[in-house]
Amino acid sequence: MAGLIPQGFIDDLLARTDIVEVVGDRIKLKKAGKNYSALCPFHNEKSPSFSVSPDKQFYYCFGCGAGGNAIGFLMDHDRLEFPEAVETLARQVGVEVPREEASRGSRNTPSVRKDSPLYALLEVADGYYRQQLRHHAQRERAVDYLKGRGLSGQIAKRFGIGFAPPGWDNLMTHLVREKHEVKQLIDAGLVIENEDNGRRYDRLRDRITFPIRDSRGRVVGFGGRVLGDDKPKYLNSPETPVFHKGRELYGLFEARQANRQLDQILVVEGYMDVIALAQQGITHAVATLGTATTEEHLKRLFRVVSLVVFCFDGDNAGRKAAWRALENALPVMTDGRQVRFMFLPDGEDPDSLVRSEGADAFRARLEQQALPLSDYLLRHLGEEVNSDSLEGKAHLASLALPLIEQIPGKLLKRLLRQELERRTGMDLDSLPPPPAPRADDEPPPNHDYPDRADESDAEHWPEQPRRSKARKRDMPHQVESPMIKATRTLLHHPHLAATVDQIERLADEVSDEGQLLVALIRSLQQNPQQTTIQLLARWHGTTLGDQLSELAEQEWLLNSSSDNLEQQFFDTIAILMARQEERHIEQLLAKAAETPLNAEEKQQLRTLLSSRKTPVADQ
């Protein structure tokens, strides 16, 4: 049935659902105090690290970081899309899922959640591109290219391959009915606006199109492969409110659809590598989207499998990319996870190699030639030093130890230290520990591959640098800001939002952390009955939802005491209020220096100055 699922129904459904029952129907749970524990269904492990809280109605795995509510569990475990997961829960409690009419009322506009207005637009664009591949007058150029790469119509349909015809505004003309809708096309990354002359035109023109889907199967962006001589050869959607290339992986949704149970995932470089491998029956490949593999990519992959194999070209660029992938993998290498590296012969890529030697030979390469992370780490560093000399062995140890110390898995770390001791003949326990990274270290920037050029990234609040849980554990001295603490407190104690007066005074808060806190307070004041789990469900699938989930995961299953939490929350709000008053005073004084204030502004300034307390420094 078409239409939107009302948010109020989702909130009520979660309130009527027992997550212990939902999870217990699918995996074996064991009572552990007030919670339930089990072996995690999302990664391989020998001792239980998966916990379900009946009080919080939340599940969390301390091993792989998977966590969420009953809807999220069904989506991840049963591989359902959001509406299907809601319908499954509704059947369990014996209710029907109501629907609201979509605002545009178009039969071409699929239903989406209210907090994701761009998904519908991207879905319609996807349908347009696929239609052009079937019916456009110049479709044969695209079809001939795909056939020349050995692709069948069936595989093209599975991956939703389409065609963006030549011309400046084909998609824009097809989609835009009113002028204001062009802004949405720009926000979705489908249309570019020239800053110099204001001209607007389609981003993808005369290209094969590849829809990029998120874990729920929603189109979040596109890749395009040029048919002519234009540059760059490959073009990705820019960063948008629904697409973040540092988190998304091309082909992951299709791989999970094609494999009921995935044992491993193969990470390759490009769209055509993923599709060509699938054409040959190797359906577990994914690709990054013009960036190096990030920690966020790896955390997402390890929620699905315990073994990730990287496949790189054997040239210098491929080896640099492999080493970067290794560096980003170290902080997420808990015990039980595996990463391997396979390098291809010179001049070959997965697409050309699997077509020339066949799927069986390619699988044999994966099995026989892929190096475990530990072997690759020490082999790569060993090539940089002369390990035959004492100085070279000391140099090897100095290079390897800081990397090994980033590994959170105690067993893997111990085995790597033992192997390093064997190679160097040194007693590493007698050495002083390497310096810990500073709390203010910024994560390394992503490096685009040279043949995967992309548009410059746009900044979209509230995207913030995110560190892995392992890295946080390695930095116990890192001090959290009062805003983050207050936001976490509010998640666990939503009633505190009612104690905040004059929330409109915080509307001009400029810091990302402050805006996050203000957004949460405003939502709770508008709907005071929301529980913690309903707050996460309301923003599920959005950037704000990701940030709230990350905060919630850190203390979900701990018995958090309310001692001092409320006072800390009040103190933080007072700091925010005082900071806004100081900014308002500064603005009025600055204006008064240039032009006389009117009567209302003078009164505002008098009131602010009379109630002014000791200025509070920015947190």
N, C-alpha and C positions, 0 to 999 in steps of 0.2 A: 504494500500500500504506500502510495506517495505521500509526502508531507514530513514536517518536522516532528520529532518527539519532544513534547513539552518538558522543560527543565524541571518543573514541579513534580511531574510524574517520575522522573529519574530519581529525584531526591526521595520521594515516598517509597519507591521500589527498593532503594538501598536500605532505607530504614526498616523495611519489612523482611529483608533478606538476612539470613544467617550465613556469614562467610565460612564458618566452620563446616556447615553442612555442604555448601557448594564445593569447597576444596576437598572435604572428606569423601565425597562421592567419586573423586577422581584419583586421589592418592591416599596412601595409608597414613593417618595421623595418630600421634601418641601424646597423651596428656603429659605436660611438663609444667608443673606449677599451675599458674592461672592461664597459661597459654598452651598451644599444641605445637609439636615439632614433627618434622618429617625430613626425608631425603629430598633435596630440591629437584623438582621436575624439569628445571630449566638448565641445569648443568650437572655433569657427572660428579658425584662425591660419595665417599664411603661413610662419613659420619654426618648426622643431621645438622644442617645450618639453616634450614627453612622453618620459619615460625609463623603461626597464625594467632592473632589476638582477637578473642571474642569481644573484649571490651572496646577495642578500637575499631573492630570490624575491618582489619587490615592484615595483609600478609607481607612478610619481608624475609629475604634470604641474606644472611650475613656473609655468605660466600661470594655470590655473583651480583648482589645488589638489586635483584628483581623485587619489586614491591608494588602494591596497589590495593584496590578494593575488589569486590566480587566481580564487577564488570571487567576490570582490567585483567583479572585472573582468567576469566573465560576467553577473553580476546587472545591472551598469550598462550594458554594451555590448549584450548580447542581451536585456535587459529580462526577466530570469528571476527568479522567487522563489528563496529560499535552497535549498529542497529540490531544485528543478529544476537549479540551478547545480551542486549536489553530484552529482546523477545524471549530468549532462553530463560532468563530470570523471571520474566513475567509469567511464563507458563508454569514455572515451579510454584509460584504463589497464587496461581489461578486467576490472573487478571489479564485483560487485553491491553495492548499498547495503543494509546490514543495518538492521533496525528493532527498536526496543524497544517493549514494550507501554506505552501511556499509563497513568499511575498510577491514574487514576479509572476507566479501562476503559469509559467511556461512549461510545456511538456518536454522541452529540451533541457530544463534546469533540474538536475537531480536534487534530492533533499539533503540538506546539510544542517549541522548544528548552528545555532544562532551566533556562537562565538567564533565561527569560522566562515565568514562570508566569501572568502576567496576560493574555497574548495569548489563551489558550484561553478564558478567562472572557469576554473582550470579544467573541470570535467567536461564542460561544453567545448572548450578549446581542443581538448583531446579528441572528442567526437568529430570535430571539424577536420582536424588533421587526418584522421583515419578515413574520413569520407573522401577527402581530396586524393588520397592514395588509390582509391577505387574509381573515382569518376573524373578527376581533373584532366583537361586536354593534354597536359604535359606529364601525366602520371607515368608514362612508359619509361621516361628517363630514370625515375626513382625505382620502378619495378625492375628494370634491367640491371641497375646497380645492385639491388638486393639479390637477384638471381645470380649475378656474377660473384657475389660473396657466398654462394651456396646455400642461401636461405629459402625455405619453403614458405608457402602462404600460411601454413598452420603455425609455424614458429613466429612469423610476423604478427599473426593475430594474437598469439599468446602474450607477446610483449607489447602489443598495442602500437606497433610501428606505423607512422603516418608520414604525411608529406606536406610541407609548408611551401606552397607554390611561389614562383617568382612574382614580384610586385611589392609595393611599399606598404599597402594597407588592406590586404585581403582579409586577414583575421579581424582587424578593427572594424571594417565595413560590415562583416558578417555578424559581429557581436553587439556593436554599439547601436542603441536605439535613442538614447538621450545623451547629451553632452557630458553630464556628470559621470556617466559610466566609463568614460575614457580613463578617469582617475583610478578606478578599480583595476583596469587592465594594466596600468603602469605599476600599481601596487603589487599585482600578481606577477610582474616581470614579463608580461606578454608583449608590452608596448614600451618603446623608448621615447623619451621626450628630450629633444635637443635643447640644452640650456641656453645656447646662444640665440637661436632664432625661434624657439618654442615649437618647432615642427615635431610631429608625432608620427611614428611608423612602427610596423611590426618588428619585433626582435628577430624572429626566425623567418628567413626568406630564402626560397630555393634550396631547401635542406630536407634531408630525411629527419623525421622527428622521433624521439624516444621519450615517452612519458616516464617520469620519475615518481614512484609511488612510495608512500610511507608504510609503516608496519601494519596499518589498517587498510591498505590498498587504495587510499585516496591519492589522486594526482596532486603533487605539490610543486612540480616544476617540469621542465623539459630540457632535453639535450638535443642538439641539432648537428648533423653531419653534412657539410657542404657538398653540393653536386657539381658545382663549377670550380672556378679557380679562386674564389674569395677566401680571405683569411679572417679569422682562424679556421682551421679545418673543422674543429669541434667547438661548439659553443654551448655553455650551460646557462640556465636561468640564473639571475643574480640572487643574492640573499633577499628574502622577503619575509613577511610575518609568518609564513607557513613553511618556508624552505630554508634550511640551514645546511649547507653542503658539508660542514664539519661533523654532522650527525647522520645524514642520510647516506644510504648505500644503494646503488642501482642494482636491481635484480634480487634483493633480499626477499621482498614480498613474493616474487615469482618462484624463488627457490623453496620457500616454505609451502607454497601452494602445490608444488610439484613433488614434494617429499614429505610423506607423513611423519617420518622420523629422520632427522638430519644427524649424521655422525660427525661431519666436518664441513667447513665452508672454505672455498677457494677464493682468495682475493686477487683479482686481476686488474688491469689498468683501465680498460675502456668498455664502452657499450657493446661494440661489435665482438669483443672477446667473450663477454658473457653470453651473447646470443649465439655466436658460432659454437661455443662449447655445448650449449643447450641443444642446438641442432644435431649434435653428435651424441646426445644422450647424457652428457655431463651437466646435470641440472642444479649443481650446488655452488655455482660461481656467482660472485658479486663484484662490483667495481666501485671505487671511490670516484668522486665527482670533481675531478680537476684539482684535488688537493692531496697532500700526503695523508696517510692513515692516521687518524687522531685517536686519543684515548677514548673519546666518546664513541667512535666507530667500534673500537674493540670491546667496550663494555656492552654495546648492543649485540655484537656477535656472540659474546660469551654468555649472553642470556639464552641463546639458541643452541649453541654447541660448546663442547669443551676443547675442540681442536680447530685452529685456524691456520691455513696454509697460504703463505704469500707467494705469488708467482711473478717474477720480475725478469725483464730482459737482462742478458748477461753483460751489457755494456756499462760504461762508467755511470751513466745516469740511472740505470736500473739498480746498481749497487748502492748508490747514494740514497735512492728511495728506500731500498731494503734496510739500510742502517737507520734511517729515520723511523721506519716502521718499528724496528726493534727498540729504539729509544722510547717510543710512545707505548710500547707493549709492556715494558718492565714494570711500571707502577700498578698494572692490573693483573700481574701474574701470580694469582693465588695458587696454592697447591691444588693439583687436579686439572689445571688449565695447561694447554700445550699450544705452542706456536712453532711453525716450521717455515723454512725459506727454500724455494726452488728457483734456480736460475736457468733460463732458456739458452739454447745455442745462439751464437751470433747471427743476427739478421732474422731471427724468428720471433713471432709473438704467439700467444695461445691460439688465435684464430688461424694463422697459417700453419702452425705445427699440428693442430688436431686434424686439420683437413688433409695434411700430407701423410701423416703416419697413422691416423685413426684413433678412435677413442680408447681402445685397449692399451695401445702403446703409450698414450698420454697418461692413462691411469697408472701404468707401470712406472713411469717417470716420477709421478707424485709419490708412489710408495717407496721407490728405491733411491731417489736423488734428493728429496727434500731434507734439508738439514734441520735438526732441532735447534731451538733458540740458543741453548747453552753451547752447542758446538759452533754455531755461526758466530756468536759473540766472541768466544776465545780465539777462533780461527781468524776472524777479521782483525782483532787487535794484535794477534801474533804476526800478521803480515806487516804491521806498522813498526815493529821493533825487531832487533836482533836478539832473539831469546836464547841464543847460544852463550852470550856473555852475561856476567853478573849484572852489569848495568842494564842490559836489555830486559832481564827478568824483573829487576826492580821497576823498570819503566812499565812493563806489562802489568804488574801488580797495581801500580799507581793509576793506570788507565781503567783496569777492570773493577777494582774494588768499589769506587763510587757508583758504578752502574749496578753491580750486584746488590749493593745496599738498598737500592730502590725497590727491590723485589719484596712484596709483602708475604709471599709464601715461604714459611720457615724451612720446610724440607728442601725446596728447590734452592733457596739461598744457601743452605748448609752444604748441599751437594756441589754447587758451583764453587763455593769457597774451598772445598776439599780438592776439586779438580784444579783450581788455580794454585793451591799449595803443591800439588803433585807436579805441575808444570814448572813452577818456579823454585821449588825446594825451600820455600819460606814458611815460617810459622806466622800465619796471618793474625792469630789471636794476640800475638805480642805487639802488633802494630797499633798505634793510636787510631781511633775511628776517623773516617773521613768527615770533613765538615758537613753539617746538615744544610740543606738549601734554606735560604732566608725566606721568611714568611711573605716578604713583598716581592719575591721573584715572580716575574710574569711568565706565563706559559709561552713556549716558543711559537713563532708565527708559522702558519701553514705556507708551504712552498708549492706553487703550481707547477705541474709538470710542463716541460717546454712545448709539447704538442697538444696540450689541453688548455689553450688560452681561454680566459674567461673575462667577463666584465668585472670591473672593480666592485668590491663588496660594499653594500650600503649598510649603515648602522641602524638597527631597529631596537628601541628600548622594549623590554628590559633585558636584552642579551648581556650576560655577564660571564667573565672567565669562570670556568668550572673545573675544579680539581677532582681527581678520583678519590674514592674513600681511602684507598691504600695510601695515597700521598698525604691525606689529612692525618692518618694515623702516624705517619712518619714525622709529622711536625706538631707534636703536642704543645709546643710553645706558641703556636699561631694564635693570635688574639682576635676573637670575633668582634665585629662592631656591635654596639648597642641596638642598632636597627635590626640586625639579623636575629639577635637574641629575642627582641620584642616580637618579631614576626613569628618565630617558633613558639613562643609563649602563647601568642594569640591563636595559633593553630590548635593548640591543645586546650586552651581556655577561651573559646569564642565569646563567652559572656562579657569579657573585658571590653569588648568594642563599645558596649552600651555606656561605659564610664567616660568615654572621650567626648568632650563638648566642643562645639564649633569646629567640626572637621573641615569645614570650608576654608578655615584659616591655613590649612596645610595644602591647599590646592596647588600652590606654587613651589612645592618642594622639588628640588632639582636633582638630588642624588637618586641613583637607581634603587638603592636599598630603602630610602625613605619613601619613594613612590610605590614600591612593593607593599610596604606596611600600610600606607594610606589607602591603596586599592582594596586591601583586605578589610580594613576598618569600615570603609564606605559600603562594601558589599554586605557586611554583617549588620550594619545599622539599617540598611534597607530591608534585610530579611533576617531578623534576630534568631529565628528558629534553626538556622543552618548548623549542622554538626561539622566536626572536623572532616569526616569522610565526604560529606556533601560539598564542602568547599573544594576539596580536591577533584571531585567528580565534575563540579561546575566548570572548572578551568581545564579539564582533562584534554590533552592534545594541543594545548597552546603553550607559548613560551612561558607565560606566567605560571601555568600549571606545572611545567617542568621544574621551575624554581621552587614552588611550594612543595612539590613531591620530594625534591632533594632535601629540603629542610626537614620535612616530616620524617623521612627515612632515618635520620640521624638519631632520633629518640623515640621512634614509634613504640617499641616494645619495652621501654624502660619505665619503671615506676617513678615518674617525675613528681617530685614534691612541689607543692605550691608555695613553700616557704621562700620568701624574698622574690618570687617570680612576679607577683603582682606589683610589688613596690618597684622592681626594676622596670616593669612595663610603664608604670606611671611616670617614673623618672625620665624614661626615653621620650615619652610623649611631651613632657614638659620641656625637654631639650629641643625637640622639634619646634614646639610653639615659640620658645624664646628665640630660636634661630630665625624663624620667619619674621618675628617682630623686629629683630635687628636688621634684616634685609629690607623690610618695609621702611624703617627709619632712614636707612642709608639712601633708599630710592627717593624719599621725600626731601631729604637734605640736599641730595644731588640736584634735584629739580629746582629747589629753592635757590640754589647758587646760580641758576641760569635764568629763571623766570619767576615772578611772584606766585606764591601758592594761592588758590582760591580759599574761600572760607571753610569749606568742608575739609580740604586737605590740611589747613592749619589746625583745625580741631582734632583731626586724626593724629597729627604730629604731637600736639599737646598731650593727648590721651596716652599715646605710646611712650612718650618721654616720662610722663608722671608715673606710669606703672613699670618703667624700665628697671630691670634688675641687673646684676653683674652680667656683662655679655658672656655668652656661652660659645666656646670655640667649636668649629665644625667637627663633627665626629668622623 
